[in-house]
Amino acid sequence: MEFKPVPQGPWFNPRLPETVYDAVIEGIREGEYGKQKNTYIQFIFWLPGPEVNVVTNIYLPKDKPDNRSVHRLLCLCRCVGRVPQDVLDDPRSFEDESLQITVKKMKGVRGNGGQKYHDVDLFLPTGSVEPVSSSKV
């Protein structure tokens, strides 16, 4: 079995060209952030074209919804035939689901010292766009 390193967070994702990639959800991790111990859900994607893993976090604060995260979660769920509640009730139901993602260079944030990083920007249904091939990466 081949070892496929998984970044600890989006700040450690490999640098990839900003384009569309085929992706398979390999797993989901849950964690906490902030003083209020809010929840984040981390999706782990395998990109068969460049043969790398990337991760993205979706934040679920307790006090008020994070509109960007709610929108991202809804888009991801639509692409794989799930509903947002499945993230909490049945996270394994996302595993092995295929979709397409776009990777984009993001502005740095306080949590990573302001360094730019690459993260998942959009979720697309499989077959929406011709993905990048491994020869183009």
C-alpha positions in Angstrom: 0.0 0.0 0.0 1.3 3.4 -1.0 1.8 6.1 1.7 -0.2 9.3 0.9 0.7 12.1 3.3 -2.3 14.1 4.6 -1.7 17.8 5.4 -2.6 18.7 9.0 -4.5 21.7 7.8 -5.1 23.8 4.6 -2.0 25.9 5.4 0.1 22.8 4.7 -1.6 21.8 1.4 0.7 21.3 -1.5 1.1 24.2 -3.9 -0.9 23.4 -6.9 -1.9 25.3 -10.0 -5.2 27.1 -9.6 -7.6 24.9 -11.6 -10.2 22.2 -11.4 -9.3 18.7 -10.1 -11.1 15.5 -9.8 -11.3 14.5 -6.2 -12.4 11.7 -3.9 -13.3 12.3 -0.2 -10.9 10.0 1.7 -12.1 11.0 5.2 -13.4 13.6 7.6 -11.8 14.8 10.8 -13.5 16.9 13.5 -11.7 19.4 15.7 -12.1 22.4 17.9 -10.9 26.0 17.6 -11.1 29.2 19.6 -11.7 29.9 23.2 -15.4 28.7 22.9 -14.2 25.4 21.5 -16.2 25.8 18.3 -16.2 22.8 15.9 -14.6 22.6 12.6 -14.9 19.7 10.1 -11.9 18.9 8.0 -12.5 17.1 4.7 -9.6 15.1 3.3 -9.5 14.8 -0.5 -7.4 12.6 -2.8 -6.6 14.2 -6.1 -5.8 11.4 -8.6 -4.4 13.8 -11.3 -1.5 15.2 -9.3 -1.6 12.2 -6.8 -1.7 14.3 -3.7 -4.0 14.9 -0.7 -5.4 18.3 0.2 -7.7 19.2 3.1 -10.1 22.0 3.7 -11.9 23.1 6.9 -15.5 24.1 7.3 -16.1 26.0 10.5 -19.2 25.6 12.7 -19.2 28.2 15.4 -21.7 27.8 18.3 -22.9 31.3 18.6 -23.8 32.2 15.0 -23.5 30.6 11.6 -20.5 31.4 9.5 -22.2 32.2 6.2 -19.2 31.2 4.1 -18.9 27.9 5.8 -22.6 27.2 5.5 -22.5 28.0 1.8 -19.4 25.8 1.3 -21.0 22.9 3.2 -24.3 23.2 1.2 -22.4 23.1 -2.1 -20.3 20.1 -1.0 -23.4 18.2 0.1 -25.2 18.9 -3.1 -22.3 17.5 -5.1 -22.3 14.2 -3.3 -26.0 13.7 -2.5 -25.8 14.4 1.2 -27.4 16.9 3.6 -25.4 19.1 6.0 -26.7 17.2 9.1 -24.9 14.1 7.7 -21.6 15.8 8.6 -22.4 15.4 12.3 -24.7 12.3 12.2 -23.0 10.1 9.6 -19.6 11.6 8.5 -18.4 8.3 7.1 -21.2 8.6 4.4 -19.0 11.1 2.7 -16.1 8.7 2.3 -15.3 7.5 -1.2 -17.6 10.1 -2.8 -16.3 11.7 -6.0 -16.6 15.3 -7.0 -14.5 18.1 -8.6 -12.9 20.9 -6.7 -11.0 24.1 -7.5 -7.9 24.9 -5.7 -7.0 28.6 -5.2 -4.2 30.5 -3.5 -5.7 32.2 -0.4 -4.6 35.3 1.5 -2.8 34.5 4.7 -4.6 34.6 8.0 -3.6 35.3 11.6 -3.6 31.6 12.5 -0.8 30.8 10.0 1.3 34.0 10.4 -0.2 35.7 7.4 1.4 33.3 4.9 -0.5 32.6 1.6 -1.7 29.1 1.2 -3.6 26.8 -1.2 -7.1 25.7 -0.2 -10.3 24.3 -1.8 -12.3 27.2 -3.2 -15.3 25.6 -5.0 -17.0 22.2 -5.0 -18.4 21.0 -8.3 -20.4 17.9 -9.3 -18.3 15.2 -11.1 -17.9 15.8 -14.8 -18.7 19.6 -14.6 -15.3 20.6 -16.1 -12.4 18.9 -17.8 -10.0 18.4 -14.9 -6.2 18.9 -14.9 -4.3 15.8 -15.8 -1.1 14.7 -14.0 1.0 15.7 -17.0 -0.2 19.3 -16.6 0.8 19.6 -12.9 
